[in-house]
């Protein structure tokens, strides 16, 4: 077992500037100790070499006085910490780049991108394909590094000012794209409706993976105990992700970012460590100012309770930050983890629902469907794991799906034949399926096929209903005999595309589509037409059952959080598919709950998200008297809290355990000892 698999670690990334090569190493090491860090992520090479490289085209830090990286590695190891070397080959100093034009990215206009003297390289050019391997070899042979991290590994089409330059048109890309696909031209824009671009998407993913594995092989051949850390799963030991902000992103902030990142890795790739970085700064152009300390605290708390590493990332060092308001909170969480790390090691989720992350369908906007469904589940304290959709094609998928009683596909449009077959087998063997949107209507490249391919869903044929204003689904009186929570709600609105589905024999339709009706002036606002087009379809397949919502219910909730959409998803889970949660939490929707098993114990963790107000993150308000009830085959020996450090009274009766958590501030973990 590698060092990175033994327990969740506490990582600090100090993304050093050139001028930081002159820092006081003693002071630098003391700052890491104050944060209870046991892993340092430190830039060693690529854009700037922080060691005396002997390679002609490896730009050495002009402020380097000695072997800066070598000294830090020695001191880190003296403290019993691990050292991960950071590299970034996406850009190259102009002194090295301009003499080698074939190494460089070319915009759709055929121009290079020179940003403050750093020139964009192309992933298919010689520098990234071959010269980067020489740099990695030099470092791995010279220094006893414990890990290696590749930043911005892939196709970089934006600069740091978010200017977009388009799909690379360099000669290397043209040659490789032709070899991979037979297309004589590269696409000029990212258009999901263009079949050539859909082929380019697959080409891009495959070439990124191919180069990454080349780099991994070089490093592992020198020392197989070096952990590889990256933003991709293939060949990776530590999956690195980020919870960050962006000045041009839609608001409000995605408050379950860390949960999504950690659960996706832990639910998909067994044995892989996940290090999700809580990014200190606001955005590229605001690197010297911090996000709210309470947003940083929320991200770290979600990392911790979901079994991920703590990971905190600053520009510069911990010593020279201009905004230090979050430091006490970060130190407190890191110190807590240091003192209780045994409880967060070797955790296994007790969720009975697997929610598939529609990464391959993201060009269609399917991630908004995922986010809405995640929020509904979290706000109703439903336990779920996240599975990256690539897992549906793995040889182990049948065994992985046996962990779950219910699977959710969130507008999972792009699916290979083997992925469709895996889901159908899951249902046929007794599993339950909830699918939404256009799930299974495209092949793995995203080409629309004009039919629903999942046999387990009670429909195959459909007609597309375009997005219109003034459309609804009616919850009819007959529907209300099954769907609870709609005693005072008769309609949910539809403002998006939907599929008008023809039911298969034995399938049952719920709700009735109301086509666009007049909504102005007020005197004309009444409904004149209602159809039998269902908004929810129930079907049986083999020993299992399915519920299909042929429109983007999750995306609707992500947009405006309407209660009708949330109730409909919960009714589909609870009343149509008969799902019953292993853990009941009587708590505010602002409290996120996780449920895990550890060695000889179970852990219930709660994270308080009440501090979010629009775009602001304030200190969370205390939440009191949270009631937990769960199934238990035996009376526990002890129930106790870790943050408040005390025993909790409990009641055990008829194989059911219940107790109260008196008060929750940012987060708490309750341990149920067997």
QUITA-V729536 format. One record per run of one state. SS is the DSSP state (alpha for helix, beta for strand, coil for the rest). FROM is the first residue (numbers start at 1). TO is the last residue. If there is no record, write none. Layout:
BEGIN
ss=<SS/SS>
from=<FROM/FROM>
to=<TO/TO>
END
This chain:
BEGIN
ss=<coil/alpha/coil/beta/coil/alpha/coil/alpha/coil/beta/coil/beta/coil/beta/coil/alpha/coil/beta/coil/beta/alpha/coil/alpha/beta/coil/beta/coil/beta/coil/alpha/coil/beta/coil/beta/coil/beta/coil/alpha/coil/alpha/coil/beta/coil/beta/coil/alpha/coil/beta/coil/beta/coil/alpha/coil/beta/coil/alpha/coil/beta/coil/alpha/coil/beta/coil/beta/coil/alpha/coil/alpha/coil/beta/alpha/coil/alpha/coil/beta/coil/beta/coil/alpha/coil/beta/coil/beta/coil/beta/coil/beta/coil/beta/coil/alpha/coil/beta/coil/beta/coil/beta/coil/beta/coil/alpha/coil/beta/coil/beta/coil/beta/coil/alpha/coil/alpha/coil/beta/coil/beta/coil/beta/coil/beta/coil/beta/coil/beta/coil/beta/coil/beta/coil/beta/coil/beta/coil/beta/coil>
from=<1/3/6/10/16/18/23/25/35/39/46/49/50/60/61/68/79/82/89/91/94/98/101/104/105/114/116/118/122/126/143/147/152/158/159/164/165/171/182/195/223/227/231/238/244/257/269/273/280/281/282/284/287/290/291/293/306/309/316/327/345/348/350/353/358/359/365/366/380/385/389/394/397/402/406/411/414/415/417/429/432/437/442/443/448/449/459/466/471/475/477/481/491/495/498/504/508/511/512/515/522/525/536/542/544/550/551/552/553/561/563/577/583/587/591/599/601/609/612/614/616/618/623/632/638/642/646/648/650/654/656/665/667/674>
to=<2/5/9/15/17/22/24/34/38/45/48/49/59/60/67/78/81/88/90/93/97/100/103/104/113/115/117/121/125/142/146/151/157/158/163/164/170/181/194/222/226/230/237/243/256/268/272/279/280/281/283/286/289/290/292/305/308/315/326/344/347/349/352/357/358/364/365/379/384/388/393/396/401/405/410/413/414/416/428/431/436/441/442/447/448/458/465/470/474/476/480/490/494/497/503/507/510/511/514/521/524/535/541/543/549/550/551/552/560/562/576/582/586/590/598/600/608/611/613/615/617/622/631/637/641/645/647/649/653/655/664/666/673/674>
END
